[in-house]
Amino acid sequence: AQRVTQPEKLLSVFKGAPVELKCNYSYSGSPELFWYVQYSRQRLQLLLRHISRESIKGFTADLNKGETSFHLKKPFAQEEDSAMYYCALQMSGGSNYKLTFGKGTLLTVNP
Amino acid sequence: DGGITQSPKYLFRKEGQNVTLSCEQNLNHDAMYWYRQDPGQGLRLIYYSQIVNDFQKGDIAEGYSVSREKKESFPLTVTSAQKNPTAFYLCASSIVAVPGNEQFFGPGTRLTVL
């Protein structure tokens, strides 16, 4: 069965510092991977997905199949980045598009 | 926001009672999902439906039931068989048959069993 692991429950950095939120997965196929974010008092929303190879709000994530990782990075953290971040995996192929989520990392960016 | 609505926002239930959580979407999405969010547990999938009149169990379906009689509606019933129902429940929807498709989430319902 597929699994997503986010090893850090809490991560605290200072404004302007680099930030990396770790995500590791286990899945025998070729997965689709996502980062979702939940800001305070807002809905859970998509931040980025590896298939798009995009940078959103300065965040990037690279899929490393050798290390089975999809870490989220930003070179200079901002206070508005403080939120709960979830890594999620979608199995490839077939008609099953459900997501498996990690347990989340709460990022706090201090002034 | 908009697109997916959940009601009520807060719900209180006595032990032994069934309760139904509403989820409606106007995005014309084929697929809908129910998740349970507990502190430190992330999101866990309860049930999902990829088409009207069809649904599948997720990872923690015991004690829950769903129906999908209309494309835009996917209500979740928390039955008295659910041993620990107090939680935050999230509904989501997505376009099916698109790799890498985004799930859109509702605002959630917080259920408290008294």
Interface residues (C-beta under 8 A of the other chain):
Chain A: Q6 K9 E32 F34 R43 L44 Q45 L46 R49 H50 I51 S52 Y86 Q90 S92 S95 Y97 K98 L99 T100 F101 G102 K103 G104
Chain B: D1 A31 Y33 Y35 G40 Q41 G42 L43 R44 L45 Y48 Q50 G58 L90 A92 S94 V96 A97 V98 P99 G100 N101 E102 Q103 F104 F105 G106 P107 G108
